[in-house]
Amino acid sequence: MDEALDLLARHGEDAKLLAGGQSLVPMMNMRLVRPAVVVDLNRVAALDAVHGDAGGLRLGALVRQHALERDGRIAAAAPLLAEAAPLIGHLQTRARGTVGGSLAHADPAAELPACMIALDAVFHLRSARAARSVPAHEFFRGLLATALGPDELLTEIELPAPAPHAGHGFAEVARRHGDFALVGACAVLAVDQAGACRHARLVIFGAGDGPHLARATAALLGAAPAPARLAEVGRAAAEEIDARADLHATAAYRRRVAAGLAARVLTAAAARAKAA
């Protein structure tokens, strides 16, 4: 770890970190990035550790993405990650791709950044100078942009323990399985013993320059999550998005699909919360 951080301190923006290589290597092949130094993290001890207990879940940045769908500790502590994982690329890429690599790359269509925001994760960063922690919703700054400094390394992701009577939902639309999502949404919702919503987080991804934490879920708090209310919140959340247009979809299409997906994941989360 110290050697890796020293290399980042000395080379700064001229250095790139190699974890799974599923984003960096294609970008180097296409000459989109041409680093002077590549720092291979794969033999840095403890960066691939998984720790789960009653207090929550801690994932090292080098945990492979396929572990999210196969490790029972992760499924028990963060079932949203287990549900989203099979939709991350293909099995071959998940076998090499890392959790931290996807988060640091910050592709707007990636599933993991959105899930981490929905789960209220905290990212632990280190440099040769200091260590600091950043909430997931503050980490992503825009298209392929994060709070990471040029000399910093994402070392660990910390997720709180699931709340009682909580549920989750995840859905996305892609042209083919394994393609980047045109639009996606995920949600975490918890109810009290009377069935009223006491916590709700909805994140829409793939539609804009980064994952969007919806403000509209504030309307759910304190009331039973009825289907009509969930659909209304989904539509309101979609209107918050600064949707982009490209050769795959128009901005209007993305907002329309986002509204439907948002209602779907909120409905799934509410049903699981009631059954918990």
PyRosetta script that sets phi, psi and omega in degrees:
from pyrosetta import init, pose_from_sequence

init()
pose = pose_from_sequence("MDEALDLLARHGEDAKLLAGGQSLVPMMNMRLVRPAVVVDLNRVAALDAVHGDAGGLRLGALVRQHALERDGRIAAAAPLLAEAAPLIGHLQTRARGTVGGSLAHADPAAELPACMIALDAVFHLRSARAARSVPAHEFFRGLLATALGPDELLTEIELPAPAPHAGHGFAEVARRHGDFALVGACAVLAVDQAGACRHARLVIFGAGDGPHLARATAALLGAAPAPARLAEVGRAAAEEIDARADLHATAAYRRRVAAGLAARVLTAAAARAKAA")
pose.set_psi(1, -47.8)
pose.set_omega(1, -179.0)
pose.set_phi(2, -61.0)
pose.set_psi(2, -39.1)
pose.set_omega(2, 179.3)
pose.set_phi(3, -64.8)
pose.set_psi(3, -42.5)
pose.set_omega(3, 178.9)
pose.set_phi(4, -62.8)
pose.set_psi(4, -44.4)
pose.set_omega(4, -179.8)
pose.set_phi(5, -66.5)
pose.set_psi(5, -34.6)
pose.set_omega(5, 177.0)
pose.set_phi(6, -65.0)
pose.set_psi(6, -40.9)
pose.set_omega(6, 177.8)
pose.set_phi(7, -63.2)
pose.set_psi(7, -41.1)
pose.set_omega(7, 177.7)
pose.set_phi(8, -65.0)
pose.set_psi(8, -39.3)
pose.set_omega(8, 179.6)
pose.set_phi(9, -64.5)
pose.set_psi(9, -37.6)
pose.set_omega(9, -176.6)
pose.set_phi(10, -78.9)
pose.set_psi(10, -34.4)
pose.set_omega(10, -172.3)
pose.set_phi(11, -107.0)
pose.set_psi(11, -19.4)
pose.set_omega(11, 174.4)
pose.set_phi(12, 53.5)
pose.set_psi(12, -126.8)
pose.set_omega(12, -175.6)
pose.set_phi(13, -70.3)
pose.set_psi(13, -10.9)
pose.set_omega(13, 176.0)
pose.set_phi(14, -81.4)
pose.set_psi(14, -5.1)
pose.set_omega(14, -178.7)
pose.set_phi(15, -109.7)
pose.set_psi(15, 147.8)
pose.set_omega(15, 172.8)
pose.set_phi(16, -129.1)
pose.set_psi(16, 143.9)
pose.set_omega(16, 179.6)
pose.set_phi(17, -89.9)
pose.set_psi(17, 135.6)
pose.set_omega(17, 176.6)
pose.set_phi(18, -108.8)
pose.set_psi(18, 117.6)
pose.set_omega(18, 175.7)
pose.set_phi(19, -114.1)
pose.set_psi(19, -90.8)
pose.set_omega(19, 175.7)
pose.set_phi(20, -86.7)
pose.set_psi(20, -21.2)
pose.set_omega(20, 178.3)
pose.set_phi(21, 77.3)
pose.set_psi(21, 7.0)
pose.set_omega(21, -175.3)
pose.set_phi(22, -78.1)
pose.set_psi(22, -13.4)
pose.set_omega(22, 172.8)
pose.set_phi(23, -112.1)
pose.set_psi(23, -44.7)
pose.set_omega(23, -175.4)
pose.set_phi(24, -64.6)
pose.set_psi(24, -46.9)
pose.set_omega(24, -174.5)
pose.set_phi(25, -64.1)
pose.set_psi(25, -46.6)
pose.set_omega(25, 174.8)
pose.set_phi(26, -58.7)
pose.set_psi(26, -38.7)
pose.set_omega(26, 179.3)
pose.set_phi(27, -66.4)
pose.set_psi(27, -35.9)
pose.set_omega(27, 175.8)
pose.set_phi(28, -69.1)
pose.set_psi(28, -39.3)
pose.set_omega(28, 178.4)
pose.set_phi(29, -60.2)
pose.set_psi(29, -37.1)
pose.set_omega(29, -178.8)
pose.set_phi(30, -88.6)
pose.set_psi(30, 4.8)
pose.set_omega(30, 179.1)
pose.set_phi(31, 61.8)
pose.set_psi(31, 25.3)
pose.set_omega(31, 174.9)
pose.set_phi(32, -75.9)
pose.set_psi(32, -30.5)
pose.set_omega(32, 171.7)
pose.set_phi(33, -131.7)
pose.set_psi(33, 144.1)
pose.set_omega(33, -179.9)
pose.set_phi(34, -137.4)
pose.set_psi(34, 73.9)
pose.set_omega(34, -176.7)
pose.set_phi(35, -68.7)
pose.set_psi(35, 146.2)
pose.set_omega(35, 174.6)
pose.set_phi(36, -75.9)
pose.set_psi(36, -29.0)
pose.set_omega(36, -177.3)
pose.set_phi(37, -135.5)
pose.set_psi(37, 132.5)
pose.set_omega(37, 172.3)
pose.set_phi(38, -111.0)
pose.set_psi(38, 123.5)
pose.set_omega(38, -177.9)
pose.set_phi(39, -103.1)
pose.set_psi(39, 108.7)
pose.set_omega(39, -178.6)
pose.set_phi(40, -81.8)
pose.set_psi(40, 119.4)
pose.set_omega(40, -176.8)
pose.set_phi(41, -93.5)
pose.set_psi(41, -3.4)
pose.set_omega(41, -166.5)
pose.set_phi(42, -65.6)
pose.set_psi(42, -18.8)
pose.set_omega(42, 177.6)
pose.set_phi(43, -107.8)
pose.set_psi(43, 15.7)
pose.set_omega(43, 175.9)
pose.set_phi(44, -79.8)
pose.set_psi(44, 116.9)
pose.set_omega(44, -174.2)
pose.set_phi(45, -62.5)
pose.set_psi(45, 143.1)
pose.set_omega(45, 171.3)
pose.set_phi(46, 79.1)
pose.set_psi(46, -7.7)
pose.set_omega(46, 179.5)
pose.set_phi(47, -75.4)
pose.set_psi(47, -9.3)
pose.set_omega(47, 179.2)
pose.set_phi(48, -110.1)
pose.set_psi(48, 21.8)
pose.set_omega(48, -176.1)
pose.set_phi(49, -84.4)
pose.set_psi(49, 148.4)
pose.set_omega(49, 173.3)
pose.set_phi(50, -121.8)
pose.set_psi(50, 125.2)
pose.set_omega(50, 178.2)
pose.set_phi(51, -127.2)
pose.set_psi(51, 120.0)
pose.set_omega(51, 178.2)
pose.set_phi(52, -130.8)
pose.set_psi(52, 133.1)
pose.set_omega(52, 176.2)
pose.set_phi(53, -154.3)
pose.set_psi(53, -169.6)
pose.set_omega(53, -177.5)
pose.set_phi(54, -63.0)
pose.set_psi(54, -20.7)
pose.set_omega(54, -179.3)
pose.set_phi(55, -84.1)
pose.set_psi(55, -9.8)
pose.set_omega(55, 179.6)
pose.set_phi(56, 136.7)
pose.set_psi(56, -156.9)
pose.set_omega(56, -174.0)
pose.set_phi(57, -133.6)
pose.set_psi(57, 137.7)
pose.set_omega(57, 175.5)
pose.set_phi(58, -125.8)
pose.set_psi(58, 125.2)
pose.set_omega(58, -178.6)
pose.set_phi(59, -115.9)
pose.set_psi(59, 124.8)
pose.set_omega(59, 171.4)
pose.set_phi(60, -66.2)
pose.set_psi(60, 150.7)
pose.set_omega(60, -175.0)
pose.set_phi(61, -62.9)
pose.set_psi(61, -23.6)
pose.set_omega(61, -178.7)
pose.set_phi(62, -91.8)
pose.set_psi(62, 5.8)
pose.set_omega(62, 174.2)
pose.set_phi(63, -59.5)
pose.set_psi(63, 127.9)
pose.set_omega(63, -178.6)
pose.set_phi(64, -71.3)
pose.set_psi(64, 148.5)
pose.set_omega(64, -176.3)
pose.set_phi(65, -62.8)
pose.set_psi(65, -31.1)
pose.set_omega(65, -178.7)
pose.set_phi(66, -68.1)
pose.set_psi(66, -19.6)
pose.set_omega(66, 176.8)
pose.set_phi(67, -65.1)
pose.set_psi(67, -26.7)
pose.set_omega(67, -179.2)
pose.set_phi(68, -63.3)
pose.set_psi(68, -31.2)
pose.set_omega(68, -178.9)
pose.set_phi(69, -96.9)
pose.set_psi(69, -6.6)
pose.set_omega(69, -174.9)
pose.set_phi(70, -120.0)
pose.set_psi(70, -18.2)
pose.set_omega(70, -176.9)
pose.set_phi(71, -90.2)
pose.set_psi(71, 117.4)
pose.set_omega(71, -177.9)
pose.set_phi(72, -62.6)
pose.set_psi(72, -30.1)
pose.set_omega(72, 178.4)
pose.set_phi(73, -64.3)
pose.set_psi(73, -38.5)
pose.set_omega(73, 179.6)
pose.set_phi(74, -70.9)
pose.set_psi(74, -43.3)
pose.set_omega(74, -179.8)
pose.set_phi(75, -62.2)
pose.set_psi(75, -36.3)
pose.set_omega(75, -179.7)
pose.set_phi(76, -72.2)
pose.set_psi(76, -39.8)
pose.set_omega(76, -175.7)
pose.set_phi(77, -87.0)
pose.set_psi(77, -29.0)
pose.set_omega(77, -177.0)
pose.set_phi(78, -144.9)
pose.set_psi(78, 72.2)
pose.set_omega(78, -177.5)
pose.set_phi(79, -60.5)
pose.set_psi(79, -23.3)
pose.set_omega(79, 176.3)
pose.set_phi(80, -60.2)
pose.set_psi(80, -40.9)
pose.set_omega(80, 179.3)
pose.set_phi(81, -64.6)
pose.set_psi(81, -40.2)
pose.set_omega(81, 179.8)
pose.set_phi(82, -64.9)
pose.set_psi(82, -35.2)
pose.set_omega(82, 179.4)
pose.set_phi(83, -73.6)
pose.set_psi(83, -37.1)
pose.set_omega(83, -177.8)
pose.set_phi(84, -76.8)
pose.set_psi(84, -30.6)
pose.set_omega(84, -170.6)
pose.set_phi(85, -54.7)
pose.set_psi(85, -43.6)
pose.set_omega(85, -178.2)
pose.set_phi(86, -62.8)
pose.set_psi(86, -14.8)
pose.set_omega(86, 180.0)
pose.set_phi(87, -94.2)
pose.set_psi(87, -0.1)
pose.set_omega(87, 177.9)
pose.set_phi(88, -84.1)
pose.set_psi(88, 103.0)
pose.set_omega(88, 178.1)
pose.set_phi(89, 54.4)
pose.set_psi(89, -134.7)
pose.set_omega(89, 179.9)
pose.set_phi(90, -124.4)
pose.set_psi(90, 167.2)
pose.set_omega(90, -178.2)
pose.set_phi(91, -55.7)
pose.set_psi(91, -38.5)
pose.set_omega(91, -178.6)
pose.set_phi(92, -62.7)
pose.set_psi(92, -40.1)
pose.set_omega(92, -179.8)
pose.set_phi(93, -76.9)
pose.set_psi(93, -33.7)
pose.set_omega(93, 178.3)
pose.set_phi(94, -68.6)
pose.set_psi(94, -27.3)
pose.set_omega(94, 179.5)
pose.set_phi(95, -67.7)
pose.set_psi(95, -25.8)
pose.set_omega(95, 178.7)
pose.set_phi(96, -107.4)
pose.set_psi(96, -37.6)
pose.set_omega(96, -177.1)
pose.set_phi(97, -62.3)
pose.set_psi(97, 146.0)
pose.set_omega(97, -177.2)
pose.set_phi(98, -110.7)
pose.set_psi(98, 157.0)
pose.set_omega(98, 177.3)
pose.set_phi(99, -62.8)
pose.set_psi(99, -50.1)
pose.set_omega(99, -178.9)
pose.set_phi(100, -63.7)
pose.set_psi(100, -36.0)
pose.set_omega(100, 179.1)
pose.set_phi(101, -62.6)
pose.set_psi(101, -42.6)
pose.set_omega(101, 178.3)
pose.set_phi(102, -64.2)
pose.set_psi(102, -41.3)
pose.set_omega(102, -179.1)
pose.set_phi(103, -67.4)
pose.set_psi(103, -43.0)
pose.set_omega(103, -179.3)
pose.set_phi(104, -69.1)
pose.set_psi(104, -30.4)
pose.set_omega(104, 178.9)
pose.set_phi(105, -71.7)
pose.set_psi(105, -37.2)
pose.set_omega(105, 172.9)
pose.set_phi(106, 61.3)
pose.set_psi(106, 43.5)
pose.set_omega(106, 172.8)
pose.set_phi(107, -66.9)
pose.set_psi(107, 132.2)
pose.set_omega(107, -176.4)
pose.set_phi(108, -63.6)
pose.set_psi(108, -21.4)
pose.set_omega(108, 179.7)
pose.set_phi(109, -94.4)
pose.set_psi(109, 2.2)
pose.set_omega(109, -177.6)
pose.set_phi(110, -75.5)
pose.set_psi(110, 144.5)
pose.set_omega(110, -177.6)
pose.set_phi(111, -76.1)
pose.set_psi(111, -40.7)
pose.set_omega(111, -171.0)
pose.set_phi(112, -64.6)
pose.set_psi(112, -41.6)
pose.set_omega(112, 176.7)
pose.set_phi(113, -56.8)
pose.set_psi(113, -43.1)
pose.set_omega(113, -179.9)
pose.set_phi(114, -64.0)
pose.set_psi(114, -43.9)
pose.set_omega(114, 179.8)
pose.set_phi(115, -62.1)
pose.set_psi(115, -41.3)
pose.set_omega(115, -178.7)
pose.set_phi(116, -65.4)
pose.set_psi(116, -35.6)
pose.set_omega(116, 176.3)
pose.set_phi(117, -68.0)
pose.set_psi(117, -44.1)
pose.set_omega(117, 179.2)
pose.set_phi(118, -60.8)
pose.set_psi(118, -35.4)
pose.set_omega(118, -178.7)
pose.set_phi(119, -85.3)
pose.set_psi(119, 0.6)
pose.set_omega(119, 179.0)
pose.set_phi(120, 59.7)
pose.set_psi(120, 43.6)
pose.set_omega(120, -178.9)
pose.set_phi(121, -71.6)
pose.set_psi(121, 160.7)
pose.set_omega(121, 174.1)
pose.set_phi(122, -123.0)
pose.set_psi(122, 132.5)
pose.set_omega(122, -179.4)
pose.set_phi(123, -101.3)
pose.set_psi(123, 131.9)
pose.set_omega(123, 178.7)
pose.set_phi(124, -102.0)
pose.set_psi(124, 123.6)
pose.set_omega(124, -176.3)
pose.set_phi(125, -115.7)
pose.set_psi(125, 147.7)
pose.set_omega(125, 177.0)
pose.set_phi(126, -137.9)
pose.set_psi(126, 146.9)
pose.set_omega(126, 169.8)
pose.set_phi(127, -135.6)
pose.set_psi(127, 177.3)
pose.set_omega(127, 175.7)
pose.set_phi(128, -67.2)
pose.set_psi(128, -18.6)
pose.set_omega(128, -178.2)
pose.set_phi(129, -85.5)
pose.set_psi(129, -43.6)
pose.set_omega(129, -170.7)
pose.set_phi(130, -165.8)
pose.set_psi(130, 174.5)
pose.set_omega(130, 172.8)
pose.set_phi(131, -120.5)
pose.set_psi(131, 148.0)
pose.set_omega(131, 177.6)
pose.set_phi(132, -152.6)
pose.set_psi(132, 164.2)
pose.set_omega(132, 179.8)
pose.set_phi(133, -122.6)
pose.set_psi(133, 141.5)
pose.set_omega(133, -177.7)
pose.set_phi(134, -132.5)
pose.set_psi(134, 126.2)
pose.set_omega(134, 174.7)
pose.set_phi(135, -60.9)
pose.set_psi(135, 146.4)
pose.set_omega(135, -176.1)
pose.set_phi(136, -57.2)
pose.set_psi(136, -38.2)
pose.set_omega(136, -175.7)
pose.set_phi(137, -72.0)
pose.set_psi(137, -12.1)
pose.set_omega(137, 176.0)
pose.set_phi(138, -102.1)
pose.set_psi(138, -8.4)
pose.set_omega(138, -173.8)
pose.set_phi(139, -76.6)
pose.set_psi(139, -38.1)
pose.set_omega(139, -175.2)
pose.set_phi(140, -89.9)
pose.set_psi(140, 124.0)
pose.set_omega(140, -170.2)
pose.set_phi(141, -111.9)
pose.set_psi(141, -1.5)
pose.set_omega(141, -177.5)
pose.set_phi(142, 145.8)
pose.set_psi(142, -161.9)
pose.set_omega(142, -176.0)
pose.set_phi(143, -62.4)
pose.set_psi(143, 111.1)
pose.set_omega(143, 179.6)
pose.set_phi(144, 55.6)
pose.set_psi(144, 28.7)
pose.set_omega(144, -177.3)
pose.set_phi(145, -125.0)
pose.set_psi(145, 136.5)
pose.set_omega(145, -180.0)
pose.set_phi(146, -136.6)
pose.set_psi(146, 179.6)
pose.set_omega(146, 178.2)
pose.set_phi(147, -79.7)
pose.set_psi(147, -3.4)
pose.set_omega(147, -179.9)
pose.set_phi(148, -64.7)
pose.set_psi(148, 130.6)
pose.set_omega(148, 171.3)
pose.set_phi(149, -79.9)
pose.set_psi(149, 163.7)
pose.set_omega(149, -177.9)
pose.set_phi(150, -63.1)
pose.set_psi(150, -18.3)
pose.set_omega(150, 179.7)
pose.set_phi(151, -107.3)
pose.set_psi(151, 12.5)
pose.set_omega(151, -175.1)
pose.set_phi(152, -106.6)
pose.set_psi(152, 154.2)
pose.set_omega(152, 180.0)
pose.set_phi(153, -127.7)
pose.set_psi(153, 130.8)
pose.set_omega(153, 171.0)
pose.set_phi(154, -76.8)
pose.set_psi(154, 116.9)
pose.set_omega(154, -174.3)
pose.set_phi(155, -103.0)
pose.set_psi(155, -34.2)
pose.set_omega(155, -172.9)
pose.set_phi(156, -154.8)
pose.set_psi(156, 149.4)
pose.set_omega(156, 175.9)
pose.set_phi(157, -116.6)
pose.set_psi(157, 126.1)
pose.set_omega(157, -178.7)
pose.set_phi(158, -111.8)
pose.set_psi(158, 127.5)
pose.set_omega(158, 179.6)
pose.set_phi(159, -119.3)
pose.set_psi(159, 134.0)
pose.set_omega(159, 179.3)
pose.set_phi(160, -69.4)
pose.set_psi(160, 159.7)
pose.set_omega(160, 176.5)
pose.set_phi(161, -64.4)
pose.set_psi(161, 145.7)
pose.set_omega(161, 178.9)
pose.set_phi(162, -60.3)
pose.set_psi(162, 141.9)
pose.set_omega(162, 177.5)
pose.set_phi(163, -73.9)
pose.set_psi(163, 153.4)
pose.set_omega(163, 174.5)
pose.set_phi(164, -60.9)
pose.set_psi(164, 146.3)
pose.set_omega(164, 178.4)
pose.set_phi(165, 54.6)
pose.set_psi(165, 47.8)
pose.set_omega(165, 179.4)
pose.set_phi(166, -113.8)
pose.set_psi(166, 151.1)
pose.set_omega(166, 176.8)
pose.set_phi(167, -140.4)
pose.set_psi(167, 169.8)
pose.set_omega(167, -177.4)
pose.set_phi(168, -138.2)
pose.set_psi(168, 164.2)
pose.set_omega(168, 174.0)
pose.set_phi(169, -149.9)
pose.set_psi(169, 148.2)
pose.set_omega(169, 179.5)
pose.set_phi(170, -147.7)
pose.set_psi(170, 137.9)
pose.set_omega(170, 176.2)
pose.set_phi(171, -159.2)
pose.set_psi(171, 150.0)
pose.set_omega(171, 175.1)
pose.set_phi(172, -150.8)
pose.set_psi(172, 161.4)
pose.set_omega(172, 174.8)
pose.set_phi(173, -120.2)
pose.set_psi(173, 124.8)
pose.set_omega(173, 176.9)
pose.set_phi(174, -135.6)
pose.set_psi(174, 157.6)
pose.set_omega(174, -179.0)
pose.set_phi(175, -64.6)
pose.set_psi(175, -40.5)
pose.set_omega(175, 177.2)
pose.set_phi(176, -143.0)
pose.set_psi(176, 157.5)
pose.set_omega(176, 176.7)
pose.set_phi(177, -59.7)
pose.set_psi(177, 132.9)
pose.set_omega(177, -179.0)
pose.set_phi(178, 94.5)
pose.set_psi(178, -17.4)
pose.set_omega(178, 176.0)
pose.set_phi(179, -73.1)
pose.set_psi(179, 160.4)
pose.set_omega(179, 172.4)
pose.set_phi(180, -62.2)
pose.set_psi(180, 143.9)
pose.set_omega(180, -179.7)
pose.set_phi(181, -67.9)
pose.set_psi(181, 135.2)
pose.set_omega(181, 170.1)
pose.set_phi(182, -72.5)
pose.set_psi(182, -39.4)
pose.set_omega(182, 175.0)
pose.set_phi(183, -153.3)
pose.set_psi(183, 146.0)
pose.set_omega(183, 174.7)
pose.set_phi(184, -149.8)
pose.set_psi(184, 165.8)
pose.set_omega(184, 178.5)
pose.set_phi(185, -152.5)
pose.set_psi(185, 149.4)
pose.set_omega(185, 173.5)
pose.set_phi(186, -144.3)
pose.set_psi(186, 154.7)
pose.set_omega(186, -175.7)
pose.set_phi(187, -148.4)
pose.set_psi(187, 151.1)
pose.set_omega(187, 169.8)
pose.set_phi(188, -129.5)
pose.set_psi(188, 131.1)
pose.set_omega(188, -176.1)
pose.set_phi(189, -140.7)
pose.set_psi(189, 138.7)
pose.set_omega(189, 177.8)
pose.set_phi(190, -129.3)
pose.set_psi(190, 146.1)
pose.set_omega(190, 179.1)
pose.set_phi(191, -121.7)
pose.set_psi(191, 159.5)
pose.set_omega(191, 175.1)
pose.set_phi(192, -89.3)
pose.set_psi(192, -176.6)
pose.set_omega(192, -175.6)
pose.set_phi(193, -66.2)
pose.set_psi(193, -22.3)
pose.set_omega(193, 177.6)
pose.set_phi(194, -85.8)
pose.set_psi(194, -4.1)
pose.set_omega(194, 179.0)
pose.set_phi(195, 91.5)
pose.set_psi(195, 4.4)
pose.set_omega(195, 178.3)
pose.set_phi(196, -85.6)
pose.set_psi(196, 145.9)
pose.set_omega(196, -179.6)
pose.set_phi(197, -71.6)
pose.set_psi(197, 128.1)
pose.set_omega(197, 178.0)
pose.set_phi(198, -118.7)
pose.set_psi(198, -6.4)
pose.set_omega(198, 178.9)
pose.set_phi(199, -158.2)
pose.set_psi(199, 133.8)
pose.set_omega(199, 178.4)
pose.set_phi(200, -153.5)
pose.set_psi(200, 128.1)
pose.set_omega(200, 174.6)
pose.set_phi(201, -132.7)
pose.set_psi(201, 127.7)
pose.set_omega(201, 180.0)
pose.set_phi(202, -126.7)
pose.set_psi(202, 128.9)
pose.set_omega(202, 179.7)
pose.set_phi(203, -125.7)
pose.set_psi(203, 130.7)
pose.set_omega(203, 176.5)
pose.set_phi(204, -109.5)
pose.set_psi(204, 134.6)
pose.set_omega(204, -177.9)
pose.set_phi(205, -135.1)
pose.set_psi(205, 163.7)
pose.set_omega(205, 179.0)
pose.set_phi(206, 83.1)
pose.set_psi(206, -11.4)
pose.set_omega(206, -175.5)
pose.set_phi(207, -94.3)
pose.set_psi(207, -29.7)
pose.set_omega(207, -178.2)
pose.set_phi(208, -126.7)
pose.set_psi(208, -151.5)
pose.set_omega(208, -177.1)
pose.set_phi(209, -84.9)
pose.set_psi(209, -1.1)
pose.set_omega(209, 178.8)
pose.set_phi(210, -175.8)
pose.set_psi(210, 173.0)
pose.set_omega(210, 177.9)
pose.set_phi(211, -64.5)
pose.set_psi(211, 141.3)
pose.set_omega(211, -176.3)
pose.set_phi(212, -117.2)
pose.set_psi(212, 118.9)
pose.set_omega(212, 175.0)
pose.set_phi(213, -84.3)
pose.set_psi(213, 114.2)
pose.set_omega(213, -172.1)
pose.set_phi(214, -72.0)
pose.set_psi(214, 137.2)
pose.set_omega(214, 174.5)
pose.set_phi(215, -84.0)
pose.set_psi(215, -20.9)
pose.set_omega(215, -173.1)
pose.set_phi(216, -64.2)
pose.set_psi(216, -19.5)
pose.set_omega(216, -178.1)
pose.set_phi(217, -66.1)
pose.set_psi(217, -14.2)
pose.set_omega(217, 176.5)
pose.set_phi(218, -58.2)
pose.set_psi(218, -27.1)
pose.set_omega(218, -179.6)
pose.set_phi(219, -70.8)
pose.set_psi(219, -14.6)
pose.set_omega(219, -178.9)
pose.set_phi(220, -84.4)
pose.set_psi(220, -23.7)
pose.set_omega(220, -170.4)
pose.set_phi(221, -66.9)
pose.set_psi(221, 133.7)
pose.set_omega(221, 175.7)
pose.set_phi(222, 89.2)
pose.set_psi(222, -2.3)
pose.set_omega(222, -179.2)
pose.set_phi(223, -131.5)
pose.set_psi(223, 159.8)
pose.set_omega(223, 176.7)
pose.set_phi(224, -66.3)
pose.set_psi(224, 135.9)
pose.set_omega(224, -178.4)
pose.set_phi(225, -77.1)
pose.set_psi(225, 77.8)
pose.set_omega(225, 179.8)
pose.set_phi(226, -72.3)
pose.set_psi(226, 150.5)
pose.set_omega(226, -178.3)
pose.set_phi(227, -54.1)
pose.set_psi(227, -42.6)
pose.set_omega(227, -178.6)
pose.set_phi(228, -64.4)
pose.set_psi(228, -38.9)
pose.set_omega(228, 179.3)
pose.set_phi(229, -67.6)
pose.set_psi(229, -39.6)
pose.set_omega(229, 179.4)
pose.set_phi(230, -64.2)
pose.set_psi(230, -41.6)
pose.set_omega(230, 178.3)
pose.set_phi(231, -64.8)
pose.set_psi(231, -39.0)
pose.set_omega(231, 178.9)
pose.set_phi(232, -64.4)
pose.set_psi(232, -42.9)
pose.set_omega(232, 178.5)
pose.set_phi(233, -65.2)
pose.set_psi(233, -38.2)
pose.set_omega(233, 177.3)
pose.set_phi(234, -60.8)
pose.set_psi(234, -42.7)
pose.set_omega(234, 178.5)
pose.set_phi(235, -66.1)
pose.set_psi(235, -42.0)
pose.set_omega(235, -180.0)
pose.set_phi(236, -65.1)
pose.set_psi(236, -39.0)
pose.set_omega(236, 179.2)
pose.set_phi(237, -64.3)
pose.set_psi(237, -39.8)
pose.set_omega(237, -180.0)
pose.set_phi(238, -64.0)
pose.set_psi(238, -32.8)
pose.set_omega(238, 179.5)
pose.set_phi(239, -71.3)
pose.set_psi(239, -19.2)
pose.set_omega(239, 178.8)
pose.set_phi(240, -73.9)
pose.set_psi(240, -20.4)
pose.set_omega(240, -170.8)
pose.set_phi(241, -75.1)
pose.set_psi(241, 138.0)
pose.set_omega(241, 167.1)
pose.set_phi(242, -89.5)
pose.set_psi(242, 78.9)
pose.set_omega(242, -171.8)
pose.set_phi(243, -70.9)
pose.set_psi(243, 146.1)
pose.set_omega(243, 179.2)
pose.set_phi(244, -106.7)
pose.set_psi(244, 156.2)
pose.set_omega(244, 175.4)
pose.set_phi(245, -111.9)
pose.set_psi(245, 142.3)
pose.set_omega(245, 174.9)
pose.set_phi(246, -149.5)
pose.set_psi(246, -169.0)
pose.set_omega(246, -175.6)
pose.set_phi(247, -70.5)
pose.set_psi(247, -11.1)
pose.set_omega(247, -179.6)
pose.set_phi(248, -94.9)
pose.set_psi(248, -29.2)
pose.set_omega(248, -174.8)
pose.set_phi(249, -162.3)
pose.set_psi(249, 149.3)
pose.set_omega(249, 174.5)
pose.set_phi(250, -83.9)
pose.set_psi(250, 164.7)
pose.set_omega(250, 177.7)
pose.set_phi(251, -63.7)
pose.set_psi(251, -39.6)
pose.set_omega(251, -179.8)
pose.set_phi(252, -64.0)
pose.set_psi(252, -39.8)
pose.set_omega(252, 177.2)
pose.set_phi(253, -61.9)
pose.set_psi(253, -44.4)
pose.set_omega(253, -178.4)
pose.set_phi(254, -63.6)
pose.set_psi(254, -40.8)
pose.set_omega(254, 178.5)
pose.set_phi(255, -65.8)
pose.set_psi(255, -40.2)
pose.set_omega(255, -179.5)
pose.set_phi(256, -64.7)
pose.set_psi(256, -45.6)
pose.set_omega(256, 179.1)
pose.set_phi(257, -67.4)
pose.set_psi(257, -38.7)
pose.set_omega(257, 179.3)
pose.set_phi(258, -59.4)
pose.set_psi(258, -39.4)
pose.set_omega(258, 179.5)
pose.set_phi(259, -62.3)
pose.set_psi(259, -43.6)
pose.set_omega(259, 179.3)
pose.set_phi(260, -67.3)
pose.set_psi(260, -43.2)
pose.set_omega(260, 179.9)
pose.set_phi(261, -66.3)
pose.set_psi(261, -38.9)
pose.set_omega(261, 179.7)
pose.set_phi(262, -61.4)
pose.set_psi(262, -45.4)
pose.set_omega(262, 177.6)
pose.set_phi(263, -62.8)
pose.set_psi(263, -38.5)
pose.set_omega(263, -178.6)
pose.set_phi(264, -65.0)
pose.set_psi(264, -46.7)
pose.set_omega(264, -176.8)
pose.set_phi(265, -72.0)
pose.set_psi(265, -33.4)
pose.set_omega(265, 175.6)
pose.set_phi(266, -65.6)
pose.set_psi(266, -39.2)
pose.set_omega(266, 178.7)
pose.set_phi(267, -64.9)
pose.set_psi(267, -43.0)
pose.set_omega(267, 177.9)
pose.set_phi(268, -63.8)
pose.set_psi(268, -42.7)
pose.set_omega(268, 179.7)
pose.set_phi(269, -64.2)
pose.set_psi(269, -40.9)
pose.set_omega(269, 179.7)
pose.set_phi(270, -65.2)
pose.set_psi(270, -41.9)
pose.set_omega(270, 179.6)
pose.set_phi(271, -63.2)
pose.set_psi(271, -42.1)
pose.set_omega(271, 178.5)
pose.set_phi(272, -68.5)
pose.set_psi(272, -37.2)
pose.set_omega(272, 179.2)
pose.set_phi(273, -63.9)
pose.set_psi(273, -40.4)
pose.set_omega(273, 179.2)
pose.set_phi(274, -67.1)
pose.set_psi(274, -32.8)
pose.set_omega(274, -177.9)
pose.set_phi(275, -83.1)
pose.set_psi(275, -15.3)
pose.set_omega(275, -175.5)
pose.set_phi(276, -70.5)
pose.dump_pdb("model.pdb")
